[in-house]
Amino acid sequence: MDHAAVLALFDRDMREGAQPDGPDARVERVGRIVRQVSSEHGWNGVVWSDLDAAGADAAIGEQIAHFSGLGREFEWKLYGHDLPVDLGQRLRAAGFVGRPEETLMIGEVADLNLDAEPPEGVRILPVTDSSGVDLVAQVHEKAFGTDGSRLRHQLLARLTADADTVVAVVALAGDTPVSAARMELVPGTRFAGLWGGGTVEGWRGRGIYRALVAHRARAAVDRGYRYLQVDAMSSSRPILERLGFEPLTTTTPYVYTP
């Protein structure tokens, strides 16, 4: 994989050319900023910027004023190659709080190992309705220790309004949900994004996460996508590398609360 070329394509298609991630969201392009504005239940934030040292602080201030005027917490999604090089420091100085750094990993589906299957006694089911969404939210809350209400709202809205742009799955051990994940498809691009993969404690280390990645990758192949993208935590990165994903850069969420 030509890392520089694929990263440039990712920036162009998925960030500068971003599309709304749900029916209650819109993408706005203001100067050298691309941002998504959504409801209080959706994701609000900056997805792309092209700033220099002279104008960065003013641009940061403008985004704070805009989202604060809406009463919205928002995220500035900073990538390791974004400029200026001290943008993260500038965001912290302006009142943003940095969350743990992740690794942007991309795999070309033709080169991935897609043979992984769930362990014996675990089955993977598609999520297509509100009962399935509830199972995904339950797994999210148990796996990550965070509230799943926003995920529940976003996933159900997307399945209802535009089901062709999302693939969600849950892994069941008997009738107990033990892992879940989703894939977001962006029409007109070559990228599909893998999101939310989480396994509840006690079921980790058995190959379920790997099986969910392979399951979604096969679905992306069927739909004609060339690349899969993951914002990987340190726990996920080794698994993804064994499947054939490659690290391209880092990404850090910076969150501002009015």
N, C-alpha and C positions, 0 to 999 in steps of 0.2 A: 504494500500500500504506500502510495506517495502521501506522506503525512501532511506536508504543506499544502498540497493541492486539495486534499479531502477537507482539511480544516478551513481553507478558504471557501470551499463549496458549502460547508456547514454554516459558516458565518453568513454567507449570502442568502442561502435558502431558508435557514431555520431561525436566524436572528434578525438580520437587516430586512429580510422578506417575511418576517413572522406572520402567522395567521392566528386568529383568535382560537383559544383552546376550549371554548364552550359557547353555547347559544346566548349567554348573558354577558359576553365579553366583546370588546372591540380593540383593535390595534390602532394606535395613533403615531404618526411620524411628525416630530416637532424638532426642527433644526437638525442637529446631529444625534438625536435620540429617537429610539423606537421603544414605545412602552405599551403595555396592555392595561386597560382599565376595565374592571369587572365589578360585579356586585360584592357585597361584604362577604358572601359565601365563596367567591371565586378568587383567582390569583391575580393580584395587582402588582405591577412592577416594571422595571426597565430590563429589556431583553438584549438591547444592542446600543452601543454608543461609539462615536468616533470623535474623541475629544483631544484637545491639546492642553498643555500646562496653563496657557493663558486664559482659557475659557472654562476649564473643568469646574472650578468652584462655583461659578455663576450657574452652570448647567445643573449642578447638584442642588443648589438652592432653588432653582426653578421647579425641579421635580418634587422637592420637599413641600414647596408652597402648593403645587397642584394637588398632590394626593392628600395633604393635610386639609385643603379646602373641601375635599370630598369626604373627609373623616375616615380615610382608609390607611391602614397599615400597608406598607408596600416593600417589595424586595428589589434590590439592585443586584442583578445576577452578573457577577464579575468573573471574567475568564482570565487565565494567566497571561495571555498575550494582549490584553486590552491596554490601551494607552489613555493617559500618560502612565508611566510605570509605577507611580506612587498613588494611583487612583484609590486603592484600598485604604491607604492612610488618610486620604482626603475624605473618604466616606466616613471613616471612624471619627475624624475630627468634626464632621457635620452632625454626628449623633447616631449614625448607623451602628448596629451591633452585628459583628461577623459571626456566622455559624460555621460549623466544621467544614473544612475544605474537602472537596470531592475530586475525582478524576474523570474527565471526559474521555470515555472509551468508545471506539467505533469499530465495528466489524463489518467486513464485506460478506454478505450472506453466502456467496459462493464458496468462501474459504472457511466457513464455520463448521465446527463439529456439532451436528444436530441429532446425534443418535441417543442422547440422554433420555431416559425414561424414569418415571417415579418409582420409588421402592415398593416392594410387595405390600399390599394392603392400603396403598394410597392411590387415589384416582383423581384425575384433573377434569373439571367440569367447566363449560363455558358459562359466563355470567351474562344474562340477557334481560333480567327484570329486577324489580325492587327487592325481592327476597334474596337473590344472588348478591346484589349490591350490599345488603345488610351483612352478609357473610364476609365480604371483602373488608367492610369497615370494622367488623369484629376482629379479624386477623390483624388489621392495621393497628388497632388500639392495643392488642396484646403483644404484638411484635415490637412496636416502637414506643409504647407507653404514652401515646398522644391521642388527643380527641379525634375521632373519625367522622365527625359531623360534616366538616367541609368536604372531605373526600366523598362521603355518601351523596351529598348534594350535587357535586360536580359530575360524578360518574353517572348518576341516574339521569341528570339533565342531558348529558351527552348521548347516552344510550337511547333516550327518548327522542331527541331532536335530530341526531345524525349518527346512527348506529354504525355506519360504514367507516367512521373515523376512529373507532376504539375497539380493541379486543381485550376483554377482561376475563380472567380465569381464577378459579379457586381450587385448591387441593384439599380433598377430604380424606380423613382416616376414619373409615366407617361413616358416621354422620357428623363428625367433628371437623370443622374447618381448621387447618393447621398451617396453610400458606396461601398467599394470593398475590396477584400481580396484574398489571394492565400494559397494553401497548397502544400508543397514540400514533395515528397515521395522518400524515400531512399531504393531502392531494396536491399533485403537481410538483412534488419534490421526490428525491431518491432516498429520503430518510424516514425511518420509523423509530420512534422513541420508546424504550422500555422503562417503565416507571413502577414504583411502589412495591417492588418485590420484597416480601418479608415473610419470615417463618417464625412461628411462635416457639418460645423456649421449650426445650424438651424434644423438639422435632428437628432441630438444626443438625447439620453434619451428616445427613442421610441422603443427600443428593436431590432434595425436593426443589430447592432454588434453581439448581442446574437444569432440572427437568422443565421447570416453568420457563426458563430462558429459551431452551431448545424448542418448546412448544410454540412460543410466540414467534420465534425466528422462522419456523416452518410456515406459520400463518403469514408472515411478511413476504416470504418467497412466493407463496400462492397468490399474493396480491401485487407482485411485480416490483417490490422495493429492493433496492440494491444494498443499502447500508442500514445497520442498526446502531442506535446511539444510546448510551447509558451514562448517567452521572453516578459514578460508582463510589460507594463508601469503601473504606480500607478492607472491610470484611468480605466485600463482594469482588474486589479486584482480582484476587488470585483465581477465583472460579471462572471469571470472565476471560482471563488470559488463557486458561486451559481450553476454553471453548474457541479461542481464536481472535478475541477482541484485542485491540491495541490502544495504549494510552496516547492521547494527542496533546492534551493540556490539562490544566486544573480549572475548577470552577468553584467559586465561593459565594454563598448567598449573604448579602448584607441587608439587614432588615431595619426599617425605620418605623417607629410607632409614634404617631402624632401625640 
